[in-house]
Amino acid sequence: MTPLYNILDKDKLDWTTGLTLFGCLLILPLLYQYFSRRYKCAASLQHPFVPKQPSINPNEWNDLEFMSKETLSPDTALYHFKLKGEREMLKVPTGYYVTVRVFLDGKEEIRHYTPVHPNENVGHLDLIVKTYILGQVSKYFTHLKPGDKMSFKGPMGEFVYEDVQTTQLGLVAGGSGITPILQVLSEYMYNPESLQRVSLIYLNERIDDILLKDELDAMAQRYPQFQVHYVLHYPPTEADVKCSGKHWDGDVGYITKKEMEKYLPECTDDHRLLICGPPDMTDLVLSHARSLGWNSGFQKSKGDCKVFVF
């Protein structure tokens, strides 16, 4: 290869070589500008707007626009709220929640909800809300129309998942309390080999109240380490079965100590028990847990407790 200083040597430089070098010097900046513009244009098409700041944060209230809802059961729905960026994904730590604020008759009302699949949903925040007879805020949700705004703050929480050494996980959920448990299961599915066993007891009033059953059953079929056990307060009667065709061969009544002993991991140093549901259910489960040797009986849990109540 001829050294550059030989090419530029005035004794060896002919007019064709000089013209070629001169042309290259002229065209290189133009080529750079052309391809830079093409790259920026392509990037803008491939990556729609993502805001520099997240749509919500723990320190101040931010309004999000209601988009739509999906009915999950007779009294529960999945509500979709639009994020500021169409490609934005909220970074919500496992087991954390968001806070919602509404004003009813001039009074501020605050509620906490755990987002559904927040680290997978793009451009929207999803909440599962159960409507209660005396629930003013839950009823407020049912009257939302597309374009309405609600104030959010978060994510918030204390639960610690990754930094606690665990080989087996016991989960107990009641009704819409499945939402933080679902976050834990989603994290587990990213690395299913991290746990030897994951077992869930899911309590509901009636068969139509079971939320996300298809999704839970699909998880159990795909991941052999995961098992789900359903319990109903009121199983279908013969008349219900004739009308709906929905049979029930699962457990009935309230969660018992025997069921926890049968379905959940035993208490050891590297096992954990996570609970979320109505207060009466939580008290009952904690009472059974104490009698089975779990070292926690308090509903106010530290993030890395062996027994944690959401």
N, C-alpha and C positions, 0 to 999 in steps of 0.2 A: 504493500500500500504506500502510495506516495505521500510523504509528509506535507502538511499544509503550507509550511514555509517554503517548500520547493514549488508548490503550485503557484504561490503568490510571488515567487521570485520574478523580478521584472525581466530577467533575461530569458525565462522560460514561459512567461505568460503570453498566450496568443489572444487574439481578439474574441474568439468563440468562448474560451474559458471565462474571460472577463465578463462577457455579456451574460453567461449563465449564472455566474455568482451574483451579478447585479440584479438579475431577475428574481433570484431566490430571496435576496434581501428585501425586495419590494413585496413579494407575494406572501411571505411568512406571516407578517402582522395581519394581513387581510384574512388568511386562512384561520388564524387564531380567533379573530373576532367572529367569523362565520360559525365555527364549530362551538364556540362558547355560547352564542345565542341559541343554536340548535339544542344544546345540552340543557340550558335553562328552560327552554320551551317544553322539552320532553319531560323534564323534572316536574314542572308545574302541572302537566297533564297526568303524570303517574302518581303524584302525591298531592291530593287535594288539601285544602287549607287545614293546618293543625295549629291551634293557638299557642303562643309562647307560654302563656299561663294556663293551668288547667281550669276547666269550667267551674269547679267548686274547690274550696280549700277549707281547712279547719278553723280559720281565723275570722272569716267574715261571711255574711249571707250573700248568696248569688242566686239569681232567678234562672230557672230552666223552664223551657216551653214544653207543655204536655203535647204528646203526639197522638197516642192511641192506647187502647187497652185490649187485653185478651181475657176472656172468662176461663178460669181454671176449675172452679167448682161453684155451687149455688151461691156462696157468699164470699168468694175470693177471686181476685183478678190480678193479672200481670200488667202493670202500668209502664209505658215507655215515655221517657223524657229526652228531649233533644239536647245534645251537647253543642258547645259553640263551634267546634270543628267537626266536619263530616268524617274525618279520619282519626278523630281523637279517641283514645282509650284511657279510661280512668285507671290509675294505678292504686288499687285498693288492697292493702295487706289482708291476708287470710283471716277471716273472722271479724273484720272491722265493719262498721256501720256508717250510715249517713244520717244526719239530722234534718228533719223537715219542720218548717214553721208556717203556720197559718193564723189568721186573725178571725175569730168568730165572735160576733157581737162586741167587737172592740177589744176582745181579750186575746192575748197571745197564747197559742197552743203549740207545744213542742212534742214531736214524736221521733222515735228512732227506728230505722229500717235497714236491713242488711241487703245490699244490692245482689242481684242474681247475675252470675257470670260476668262480673265487672271487668275482668282482665281479658275477656274474649270479645265482648260487645264493642263494635266500632260505631262511634257517632251517637250513641244513645246510652242512657242509664235506665235500668229496669228494676222495678220494685214489685214484690208480691205483697198485697195488702188484703187482709181479711176484714170484712165489714161486720161490725158488732152492733147489736140492737141499740146499745147506749153509747156507741163510739162516735163522738162528734167528728173527729178528724177522719176516721175511716169512711164515714158517710160523705164528708167533703170530697174525698177522692172520687166517689161514684158520680158526682155531679160535674166533674171536670169535662171541658170541651176542648177539642184541638185548638191550640193557640193560647190557652190559659197558662198563666205563669205560677210557679210555686218556688218558694225560697228554700235553698239547700245549704248545708254546711257539712264539711267532712273531707275525707274519711276520719273516723275516730275509733278508738278501741284500745284494749290492753292485751288481747290474746296473743300468745307467742306459739308459733307452730314449728318453724324450721330449727330453732336452736335448742329444742328439748329432745333428748335422746329417747326415742320411742320405737318399739318393735311391733306392738299391737295396739289397736285403737278401738275403744268401745264408744258408740254414739247412741244417744237417746234424744228423740225429737217428738214434739207434739204440735200438730196443726201447722201453722205458718212458721213455727220455730224450725222448720226444715231449712230455712234460707242460710243461716250461718253454717249449718252442717253441710249443706250443698257446696259452700265455698271450700270447706275442708276436703270434701270428696274431690272437687275439681283439682285442688293442689295435689292430692294423692295420685290422681290419674296422670299428672305430668311425670311422675316417677313411681309407678306402681310397685317396683321392686324394693322400695325403701321401707315397706312395712310387710310383715309376715301375714298379718290378718287385720281386717277392718270389718266390724260388725255393727249394724244399725238396727235399733228397735224404733219403729215409727208408729206413734199413737194418733188415732183420729176418732171422731164421733161416728161417722158413717162411711160407707164405701165410697160415696161420691165426694167426700171431703179429702180424700188422699190426693195430695198435690204432687205433680211431676212423677207419678208412678211409672209411666212408660220409660222415663229417663233413668230412674233408679233401677228398674228391672233390666234395662239395657246394660247398665254398669255392672250389675251382678252377673250377667251372662258373659260379659267381655272379660271381667277381671275375677278369676276364681278365688282370690284372697278376700273379696268383698261379698258379704251376705247382708240381705235386708229382710227383716221380719216385721210384718204389719200386725197391729193390734187395733181392734175396733170396740168402741163402747157398745154400739148398737149394730150388730150384724144384720144383714138382710133377712126379713121374714119370708115365709113361704109365698105370701102374696107379693112381696117385693121381687122375689126371684121370678115368679110368673110374669110380672109386669116388665121387668128390665132384663131378665136373663142373667143377672149378675149373681153368681154363687159366692159363698165365702167358706173357706176351710182353714182360715188362719186363727190366731188367738183372739179371745173375746174378753171384754171387761177393762180393768185397769192394769197397768204394768205391775207385775208382781216380782217379788224377790226371786222366785223360782225361775221366771222367764229371764231375768238378768243373769242369774247363775248359769242358765242353759245356753243363752245366746251370746253373752258378752265375755271378753277376756277377763280373767281373774286379776286381782290386785297384786301387781309385782312392781319392782323398781322401774322397769322399762315399759310399763303399760299405762295408758291414759284413758280417762272417761270424760267425755264432753256431753253437755246437756243443754237443751234449749226448748222451752215450751211454756205453757201457762204456769203460774206460781204453784197451784195445787199439785200439778203433775211433778214439778221440779222438787217440791218438798217431799213428795212420796218417793221419788227416785233417789234423792239424797239419803233418805232414811234407810232405804234398802242398801244403798252403797255403803253406809256406815256399818251395817250389820254384816256386810260381805268383806269388810276389812279395809275399804278405801279410807284414806286419812283426811277426808274433808267433809264438813257438814255445813259449810257456809255458802250462801248464794253469792256473796261478794267474793269473787275469786281473783287471785293474782294471775297474771298472764301466763306464767309457766307452771301453775299448779297441776298436780297429777289429776285432780278432778276440777274441771273448769265449767262454770255455768255462764252462758252468754246472756 
